[in-house]
């Protein structure tokens, strides 16, 4: 019962925001558990978030 397109621009933006929040949380959480400084936690969160976004969103292009 889907009344909207999955490829609308708002859906893509909301999906990337969700994955970036998950990636930031995962990266910063693991860095915190390993005893990293606050600056390194932010850096690792950014790296993990970009890996999730480009990894998951780039995967759909291969299927078409």
TORKE-203802 format. One record per residue: residue number from 1; x, y, z of N, C-alpha, C in turn. Coordinates in nm, 2 decimals, m for minus. Layout:
<recs>
{guba = NUM | n.east = X | n.north = Y | n.up = Z | ca.east = X | ca.north = Y | ca.up = Z | c.east = X | c.north = Y | c.up = Z};
...
</recs>
This chain:
<recs>
{guba = 1 | n.east = 0.08 | n.north = m0.12 | n.up = 0.00 | ca.east = 0.00 | ca.north = 0.00 | ca.up = 0.00 | c.east = 0.09 | c.north = 0.12 | c.up = 0.00};
{guba = 2 | n.east = 0.17 | n.north = 0.14 | n.up = m0.10 | ca.east = 0.25 | ca.north = 0.25 | ca.up = m0.11 | c.east = 0.20 | c.north = 0.35 | c.up = m0.21};
{guba = 3 | n.east = 0.17 | n.north = 0.47 | n.up = m0.17 | ca.east = 0.11 | ca.north = 0.57 | ca.up = m0.25 | c.east = 0.21 | c.north = 0.68 | c.up = m0.30};
{guba = 4 | n.east = 0.34 | n.north = 0.65 | n.up = m0.29 | ca.east = 0.44 | ca.north = 0.75 | ca.up = m0.33 | c.east = 0.56 | c.north = 0.67 | c.up = m0.39};
{guba = 5 | n.east = 0.64 | n.north = 0.75 | n.up = m0.46 | ca.east = 0.75 | ca.north = 0.69 | ca.up = m0.53 | c.east = 0.87 | c.north = 0.68 | c.up = m0.43};
{guba = 6 | n.east = 0.94 | n.north = 0.57 | n.up = m0.43 | ca.east = 1.06 | ca.north = 0.55 | ca.up = m0.34 | c.east = 1.17 | c.north = 0.64 | c.up = m0.38};
{guba = 7 | n.east = 1.17 | n.north = 0.68 | n.up = m0.51 | ca.east = 1.29 | ca.north = 0.76 | ca.up = m0.56 | c.east = 1.26 | c.north = 0.91 | c.up = m0.56};
{guba = 8 | n.east = 1.17 | n.north = 0.96 | n.up = m0.47 | ca.east = 1.15 | ca.north = 1.10 | ca.up = m0.47 | c.east = 1.26 | c.north = 1.17 | c.up = m0.39};
{guba = 9 | n.east = 1.29 | n.north = 1.29 | n.up = m0.42 | ca.east = 1.41 | ca.north = 1.36 | ca.up = m0.36 | c.east = 1.40 | c.north = 1.37 | c.up = m0.21};
{guba = 10 | n.east = 1.28 | n.north = 1.39 | n.up = m0.16 | ca.east = 1.26 | ca.north = 1.40 | ca.up = m0.01 | c.east = 1.29 | c.north = 1.27 | c.up = 0.05};
{guba = 11 | n.east = 1.25 | n.north = 1.16 | n.up = m0.01 | ca.east = 1.27 | ca.north = 1.03 | ca.up = 0.05 | c.east = 1.42 | c.north = 1.00 | c.up = 0.05};
{guba = 12 | n.east = 1.49 | n.north = 1.04 | n.up = m0.06 | ca.east = 1.64 | ca.north = 1.01 | ca.up = m0.06 | c.east = 1.71 | c.north = 1.10 | c.up = 0.05};
{guba = 13 | n.east = 1.67 | n.north = 1.22 | n.up = 0.07 | ca.east = 1.73 | ca.north = 1.31 | ca.up = 0.17 | c.east = 1.70 | c.north = 1.25 | c.up = 0.31};
{guba = 14 | n.east = 1.58 | n.north = 1.21 | n.up = 0.33 | ca.east = 1.55 | ca.north = 1.16 | ca.up = 0.47 | c.east = 1.63 | c.north = 1.02 | c.up = 0.49};
{guba = 15 | n.east = 1.64 | n.north = 0.94 | n.up = 0.39 | ca.east = 1.72 | ca.north = 0.82 | ca.up = 0.40 | c.east = 1.87 | c.north = 0.85 | c.up = 0.43};
{guba = 16 | n.east = 1.92 | n.north = 0.95 | n.up = 0.36 | ca.east = 2.06 | ca.north = 0.98 | ca.up = 0.39 | c.east = 2.08 | c.north = 1.04 | c.up = 0.52};
{guba = 17 | n.east = 1.99 | n.north = 1.12 | n.up = 0.57 | ca.east = 2.00 | ca.north = 1.17 | ca.up = 0.71 | c.east = 1.99 | c.north = 1.06 | c.up = 0.81};
{guba = 18 | n.east = 1.90 | n.north = 0.97 | n.up = 0.79 | ca.east = 1.89 | ca.north = 0.86 | ca.up = 0.89 | c.east = 2.02 | c.north = 0.77 | c.up = 0.89};
{guba = 19 | n.east = 2.08 | n.north = 0.75 | n.up = 0.77 | ca.east = 2.20 | ca.north = 0.67 | ca.up = 0.77 | c.east = 2.32 | c.north = 0.75 | c.up = 0.83};
{guba = 20 | n.east = 2.32 | n.north = 0.88 | n.up = 0.81 | ca.east = 2.43 | ca.north = 0.96 | ca.up = 0.86 | c.east = 2.42 | c.north = 0.97 | c.up = 1.01};
{guba = 21 | n.east = 2.30 | n.north = 0.97 | n.up = 1.07 | ca.east = 2.28 | ca.north = 0.97 | ca.up = 1.21 | c.east = 2.32 | c.north = 0.83 | c.up = 1.27};
{guba = 22 | n.east = 2.29 | n.north = 0.73 | n.up = 1.21 | ca.east = 2.33 | ca.north = 0.59 | ca.up = 1.25 | c.east = 2.48 | c.north = 0.58 | c.up = 1.25};
{guba = 23 | n.east = 2.54 | n.north = 0.62 | n.up = 1.14 | ca.east = 2.68 | ca.north = 0.61 | ca.up = 1.12 | c.east = 2.76 | c.north = 0.70 | c.up = 1.22};
{guba = 24 | n.east = 2.71 | n.north = 0.82 | n.up = 1.25 | ca.east = 2.77 | ca.north = 0.90 | ca.up = 1.35 | c.east = 2.76 | c.north = 0.84 | c.up = 1.48};
{guba = 25 | n.east = 2.65 | n.north = 0.79 | n.up = 1.52 | ca.east = 2.63 | ca.north = 0.72 | ca.up = 1.65 | c.east = 2.72 | c.north = 0.60 | c.up = 1.66};
{guba = 26 | n.east = 2.73 | n.north = 0.52 | n.up = 1.56 | ca.east = 2.82 | ca.north = 0.40 | ca.up = 1.56 | c.east = 2.96 | c.north = 0.44 | c.up = 1.57};
{guba = 27 | n.east = 3.01 | n.north = 0.53 | n.up = 1.49 | ca.east = 3.15 | ca.north = 0.56 | ca.up = 1.49 | c.east = 3.19 | c.north = 0.63 | c.up = 1.62};
{guba = 28 | n.east = 3.11 | n.north = 0.72 | n.up = 1.67 | ca.east = 3.15 | ca.north = 0.79 | ca.up = 1.79 | c.east = 3.14 | c.north = 0.70 | c.up = 1.91};
{guba = 29 | n.east = 3.04 | n.north = 0.61 | n.up = 1.91 | ca.east = 3.02 | ca.north = 0.52 | ca.up = 2.02 | c.east = 3.14 | c.north = 0.42 | c.up = 2.03};
{guba = 30 | n.east = 3.18 | n.north = 0.37 | n.up = 1.92 | ca.east = 3.30 | ca.north = 0.27 | ca.up = 1.92 | c.east = 3.42 | c.north = 0.35 | c.up = 1.96};
{guba = 31 | n.east = 3.44 | n.north = 0.47 | n.up = 1.91 | ca.east = 3.56 | ca.north = 0.55 | ca.up = 1.95 | c.east = 3.56 | c.north = 0.58 | c.up = 2.10};
{guba = 32 | n.east = 3.44 | n.north = 0.61 | n.up = 2.15 | ca.east = 3.43 | ca.north = 0.64 | ca.up = 2.29 | c.east = 3.47 | c.north = 0.51 | c.up = 2.38};
{guba = 33 | n.east = 3.42 | n.north = 0.40 | n.up = 2.33 | ca.east = 3.45 | ca.north = 0.28 | ca.up = 2.40 | c.east = 3.60 | c.north = 0.24 | c.up = 2.40};
{guba = 34 | n.east = 3.66 | n.north = 0.29 | n.up = 2.29 | ca.east = 3.81 | ca.north = 0.26 | ca.up = 2.28 | c.east = 3.89 | c.north = 0.37 | c.up = 2.35};
{guba = 35 | n.east = 3.82 | n.north = 0.47 | n.up = 2.41 | ca.east = 3.90 | ca.north = 0.57 | ca.up = 2.48 | c.east = 3.95 | c.north = 0.69 | c.up = 2.40};
{guba = 36 | n.east = 3.89 | n.north = 0.72 | n.up = 2.29 | ca.east = 3.94 | ca.north = 0.83 | ca.up = 2.20 | c.east = 3.90 | c.north = 0.96 | c.up = 2.26};
{guba = 37 | n.east = 3.97 | n.north = 1.07 | n.up = 2.21 | ca.east = 3.93 | ca.north = 1.20 | ca.up = 2.25 | c.east = 3.81 | c.north = 1.24 | c.up = 2.18};
{guba = 38 | n.east = 3.75 | n.north = 1.36 | n.up = 2.22 | ca.east = 3.62 | ca.north = 1.40 | ca.up = 2.16 | c.east = 3.64 | c.north = 1.44 | c.up = 2.01};
{guba = 39 | n.east = 3.76 | n.north = 1.49 | n.up = 1.98 | ca.east = 3.78 | ca.north = 1.53 | ca.up = 1.84 | c.east = 3.79 | c.north = 1.40 | c.up = 1.75};
{guba = 40 | n.east = 3.86 | n.north = 1.30 | n.up = 1.80 | ca.east = 3.87 | ca.north = 1.18 | ca.up = 1.73 | c.east = 3.74 | c.north = 1.10 | c.up = 1.72};
{guba = 41 | n.east = 3.65 | n.north = 1.12 | n.up = 1.82 | ca.east = 3.52 | ca.north = 1.06 | ca.up = 1.81 | c.east = 3.44 | c.north = 1.12 | c.up = 1.70};
{guba = 42 | n.east = 3.45 | n.north = 1.25 | n.up = 1.68 | ca.east = 3.38 | ca.north = 1.32 | ca.up = 1.58 | c.east = 3.43 | c.north = 1.28 | c.up = 1.44};
{guba = 43 | n.east = 3.56 | n.north = 1.27 | n.up = 1.43 | ca.east = 3.62 | ca.north = 1.23 | ca.up = 1.30 | c.east = 3.58 | c.north = 1.08 | c.up = 1.26};
{guba = 44 | n.east = 3.58 | n.north = 0.99 | n.up = 1.36 | ca.east = 3.54 | ca.north = 0.86 | ca.up = 1.33 | c.east = 3.40 | c.north = 0.85 | c.up = 1.30};
{guba = 45 | n.east = 3.31 | n.north = 0.93 | n.up = 1.36 | ca.east = 3.17 | ca.north = 0.93 | ca.up = 1.33 | c.east = 3.15 | c.north = 0.98 | c.up = 1.19};
{guba = 46 | n.east = 3.22 | n.north = 1.08 | n.up = 1.14 | ca.east = 3.21 | ca.north = 1.13 | ca.up = 1.01 | c.east = 3.25 | c.north = 1.03 | c.up = 0.91};
{guba = 47 | n.east = 3.36 | n.north = 0.96 | n.up = 0.93 | ca.east = 3.40 | ca.north = 0.86 | ca.up = 0.84 | c.east = 3.30 | c.north = 0.74 | c.up = 0.83};
{guba = 48 | n.east = 3.25 | n.north = 0.69 | n.up = 0.94 | ca.east = 3.16 | ca.north = 0.58 | ca.up = 0.94 | c.east = 3.03 | c.north = 0.62 | c.up = 0.87};
{guba = 49 | n.east = 2.98 | n.north = 0.75 | n.up = 0.90 | ca.east = 2.86 | ca.north = 0.79 | ca.up = 0.83 | c.east = 2.88 | c.north = 0.80 | c.up = 0.68};
{guba = 50 | n.east = 2.99 | n.north = 0.85 | n.up = 0.63 | ca.east = 3.01 | ca.north = 0.86 | ca.up = 0.49 | c.east = 3.02 | c.north = 0.72 | c.up = 0.43};
{guba = 51 | n.east = 3.08 | n.north = 0.63 | n.up = 0.50 | ca.east = 3.09 | ca.north = 0.49 | ca.up = 0.44 | c.east = 2.95 | c.north = 0.43 | c.up = 0.43};
{guba = 52 | n.east = 2.86 | n.north = 0.45 | n.up = 0.53 | ca.east = 2.73 | ca.north = 0.40 | ca.up = 0.53 | c.east = 2.65 | c.north = 0.47 | c.up = 0.41};
{guba = 53 | n.east = 2.66 | n.north = 0.60 | n.up = 0.40 | ca.east = 2.58 | ca.north = 0.67 | ca.up = 0.30 | c.east = 2.62 | c.north = 0.63 | c.up = 0.16};
{guba = 54 | n.east = 2.75 | n.north = 0.64 | n.up = 0.13 | ca.east = 2.80 | ca.north = 0.61 | ca.up = 0.00 | c.east = 2.79 | c.north = 0.46 | c.up = m0.03};
{guba = 55 | n.east = 2.81 | n.north = 0.38 | n.up = 0.07 | ca.east = 2.80 | ca.north = 0.23 | ca.up = 0.05 | c.east = 2.66 | c.north = 0.18 | c.up = 0.02};
{guba = 56 | n.east = 2.56 | n.north = 0.23 | n.up = 0.10 | ca.east = 2.42 | ca.north = 0.19 | ca.up = 0.08 | c.east = 2.36 | c.north = 0.26 | c.up = m0.04};
{guba = 57 | n.east = 2.38 | n.north = 0.39 | n.up = m0.06 | ca.east = 2.31 | ca.north = 0.46 | ca.up = m0.17 | c.east = 2.38 | c.north = 0.42 | c.up = m0.30};
{guba = 58 | n.east = 2.51 | n.north = 0.39 | n.up = m0.30 | ca.east = 2.57 | ca.north = 0.36 | ca.up = m0.43 | c.east = 2.54 | c.north = 0.21 | c.up = m0.47};
{guba = 59 | n.east = 2.50 | n.north = 0.13 | n.up = m0.38 | ca.east = 2.46 | ca.north = m0.01 | ca.up = m0.41 | c.east = 2.34 | c.north = m0.02 | c.up = m0.50};
{guba = 60 | n.east = 2.25 | n.north = 0.07 | n.up = m0.49 | ca.east = 2.12 | ca.north = 0.07 | ca.up = m0.57 | c.east = 2.15 | c.north = 0.09 | c.up = m0.71};
{guba = 61 | n.east = 2.25 | n.north = 0.17 | n.up = m0.75 | ca.east = 2.28 | ca.north = 0.20 | ca.up = m0.89 | c.east = 2.33 | c.north = 0.08 | c.up = m0.96};
{guba = 62 | n.east = 2.39 | n.north = m0.02 | n.up = m0.89 | ca.east = 2.44 | ca.north = m0.14 | ca.up = m0.96 | c.east = 2.33 | c.north = m0.23 | c.up = m1.00};
{guba = 63 | n.east = 2.22 | n.north = m0.23 | n.up = m0.93 | ca.east = 2.10 | ca.north = m0.32 | ca.up = m0.96 | c.east = 2.03 | c.north = m0.28 | c.up = m1.09};
{guba = 64 | n.east = 2.04 | n.north = m0.15 | n.up = m1.13 | ca.east = 1.96 | ca.north = m0.10 | ca.up = m1.24 | c.east = 2.02 | c.north = m0.14 | c.up = m1.38};
</recs>
